[in-house]
Amino acid sequence: MQIGSRNSQNTTLLNAVGKTGLPVLLKRGFGNTIKEILSASDYITQGGSPVLICERGIRTWSSQSGVGRFTPDLFSIPLLQEAGFLVIWDPSHSTGRSDWVESTALAGMAMGSNGLIVEVHPQPNKALCDGSQTLTFNQYSTMMAKLKQIEAILK
């Protein structure tokens, strides 16, 4: 199951989802602190469901000034892992710009993320949503080749 960032503080929903026993991908809200996302995960794990946390960036001065959609919070990756969670990195939502997705994905991999969520579409300009942060198939293939190189170095 997936809990979107806007529901990351909906405790009634988190409790109910936790009781399903299904794995849950919990997306960190752009205004959540590390402590708040860990508290949200507690509502789920107390019900018995395992949680993966999706880091997708936070709102800061740079996102307010139009630099990017959100500010990538790369330091959250090892912090959340130290708390016992697998962390999925979302460079698409973090940056909001397809031309920044690759470099941010590489940084997330270098910080030790356990996986990535990347938006891909054959024609991003025709995507029904989030086209500005979506990679083409060719861009995705190029990025994956670089990610494999980083993975090999990290091993």
C-alpha positions, 0 to 999 in steps of 0.5 A: 500500500502507498500513503501519499505525502498529504496523508502522512499525518492522517493518524486514523488512516495510518492506524487502519493501514497498519492493521492490514499487515501489508507492506506500506510505502509512506511518503514523507510530507514536504513539511514533515520533520524526521521526527514527524515521519518517524512518528507517522511510521509508528502508527503503521508498525504498531498495527503490524505492517512493515514500512518503507519510507519515501523521501521526496524533499522538503519545503525550504527557502529554495523551493519558495524562491522557485529554484526547485519544487522541494529541497532534496533532503539527502541527509534524511536517507541515513537518518531514517535507515539508522531508525531501521527503515528502508528508504526509497528516494524520489528525485522526480518530486524532489526537484520538479524538473526533469533536467535535475532528476538524474543528478539528484538520483545519483546523489540519493544512490550515493547517500545509500538509498534502498531504491528509487521512484522515478517518473518516466513517460515516452512523451513527458510533454503529453503526460497527464501529470508531472510532465516537467519532472518526467524522464523519457525512456532514453533519459531513464536508460542513461541514468540507470547506466550511471546508477549501476556504476555508482552501485558498483563503486559503493560495493 
